[in-house]
Amino acid sequence: MAFLRFVNFFTFIFWYGTLLYFTFIQAPILFKSLPRELFGQVQSYLFPAYYWISYICGTLLVVTYHLLHPLKDYVPQDCMKITALCLMLLFSLGQGLWIGPKVAELRIERQAAEAANDQPKVDALKAEFGKAHGISSLFNLIVIIAGTVYLVYWFKEMNV
C-alpha cells in the first residue's frame, strides 16, 4: 500500500507540475521569443510528449486511486477526487487525440495558404484555427482546474 500511495502521489505531482509548466511558463516564453511559424513547429514537437505524459499519468492515477480506495468504501470526498482524475484524463485524451491534431493540421494548411498568397483561404483558416485553438485551451484549462480540485481534496484528506 505504501508503494501504491507513493506512485499515486508522485504521478499526480509530476503530471500537475508538467501541466502548469507547459501552460504558464514554457508556452508563453516560447510564444513571446520565437517567430510564429517556429513557435508552431517547436510546439508540434513538444505536444506529443505532453499528451503521452497525460495519458500515462492519468491512467496510472485512476488505477492506483481505485486500488487504494475500493469502490465499496467510497465517501463523497472519494467521488470528487476520482471524478476530477477522470475529467483530467478524459479532457487530456480529447485534447491529444481530437483537437490537438486538428489545430496542428490547420496550422500547416494556413502556412501553405500564406505561402501561396491566398488571402481569403488564409483568413478562413485563421478563423478556424482560432476556434480550434480556443477549444484546446479550454480543454487544457479544465484539466488544470480538475487537477486543482483533486489537490484541494487531497490536502483535506491529509489534514494539511
Helices and strands as residue ranges (DSSP letters): H 2-21, I 22-26, H 27-33, H 36-68, G 71-73, H 76-94, I 95-99, H 100-115, H 119-158
